[in-house]
């Protein structure tokens, strides 16, 4: 706060006002604009700093601000060891336009992006000090809502991917919120959030609506590396990143996109998920995120060799393709899969084929009927989502 002597040379030696003494050649103190402006700023800051808005018809705003301070002090005096970051949370600030928040707007910040995209910038941590803020999205419009750190500040989330954190976060869906704390040293630390599900995790939903908290569809969409830097870091460190040219057959993996600015999320719609074998030996040689066809069964019997032999007596059976596994059998009494029927009598055929082959004379089918069916288990279709932030 300025003293009158900071803006004029007509103050006395103590920096105070004087009426002057013409006989002694002492001028009266002049009231200059810099000092009056300083006084006005002090009063305005006291009102706005407590969340008030200036009202030219209200001459009691300063009094109301002082009373509010007194009320806050009397309340916190009842609590010992008050954390310095907590008093700011008693404020509520409503935002419906792109805004650079000031240190006086800390607290619960309710943000509305109903009609357009929205960008909110946090105050510099050097100005905010050790203080808390909750950024809360109130609309469900689908417009992108970004909360930026100021200048060289950082929001320290997903530090397992980037130890320095990221310059912004995204609020997705009505009710999504983050509780952040400034350390006054350039960092905003996440204290809590609406949904802390791990980044990239796939989930199933019982609604076609997208839940708040940061979810996207598992539809192989092209994404921007600039708009989703943490998700791009996750993809790059996942061990499941392939090139766009390798996408066919690896639809469950991330791809590096169509250029240096994009990447692609997994495409899982309509698929059943399977746990990766990881050297157990049940489903060998599978790449993480790779696609595998179902088992196909031919609906008509043919001679077992599949060579369309037209003469002679041969084993006849049902052909299959893309089996998940098979059991070799070298003769009678050999291994059987669980539930297979044992052979009757002492025929020449191995036990493994006794329940699905017959012996007959092979001929060529002139009608060329050769239908195949793919098997599936009973299932229910739920919408699939994955965590984007």
Buried (B, 14 or more C-beta within 10 A) or exposed (E): EBEBBEBBEBBEEEEEBBEBEEEEEEBEBBEEEEBEEBBEEEEBEBBBBBBBEEEEEEEEBBEEBEEBEEEEEEEEEEEEEEEEBEBBBBBEBEBBEEBEBBBBBBBBBBBBBEEEEBBBBBBBBBEBBBBBBBBBBBBBBEEBBBBBBBEEBBBBBBBEBBEEBBBBBBBBBBBBBBBBBBBBEBBBBBEEBBBEBEBBEEBEEEEEEBBBBBBBBBBBEBBEBEEBBBBBBBBBEEEBBBEBEBBEBBBBBBBBBEEEEBBBBBBBEEBEEEEBEEEEEEBEEBBBBBBBEBBBBBEEBBBBEEEEBEEEEBBBBEBBEEEEEEEEBEEEEEEBEEEBEEBEEEEEBBBBBBEEBEEEEBEEEEEEEEEEEEEEEEEEEEBBBBBBB
